[in-house]
Every structure is written in C-alpha cells, then in structure tokens.
Amino acid sequence: MKYAVTGNTANAATASDFDGNVLPTGTITFAAGETSKLITINVLADSIVELAEGFIVTLSSPVSGIITTATASGTIQNDD
C-alpha cells in the first residue's frame, strides 16, 4: 500500500517542512491479519516562528483488501 503527504488547511505544510525538502511518500506492507500500521513522518526543525501547519497522510493502492480509513491529519506545531 502506498502513502503520500500533502499540505492541508489555510496554513498548509510544504515540502520545506519535511526531511529531504520533499513531501513524504512511501510504501507500507501489512502482514496477514494486521489492520493498522504506524507511519513516522519526520519534520525539519527551523528557527522561524510560524503558525501551526497542517498536513494529511493519504493511503492508496492496496494490493489486496480494502482501505477503511484512507486519510489521517497531522499538525506541525511551532517550536521556536
């Protein structure tokens, strides 16, 4: 199954907020019987005071089975 991160909300996260200066994408694999997985999304620290920035992680392209919850939202909180 694939996942992709996109910016969300009026103050959306952009590629520069994440490791590698790209919006994270990847593939996750579920073992037989598994119904959930943890996906770690690494963000970059900076020294700029910013508003909280929103993003969505979207799951797609299951090899077998179905996706019952395809999206989850996240927020990058200011740490400066």
Buried (B, 14 or more C-beta within 10 A) or exposed (E): BEBEBBBBBEEEBEEEBBEEEEBBEEEEEBEEEEEEEEEEBEBEEEEEEEEEBBBBBBBEEEEEEEEEEBEEEBEBEEEE
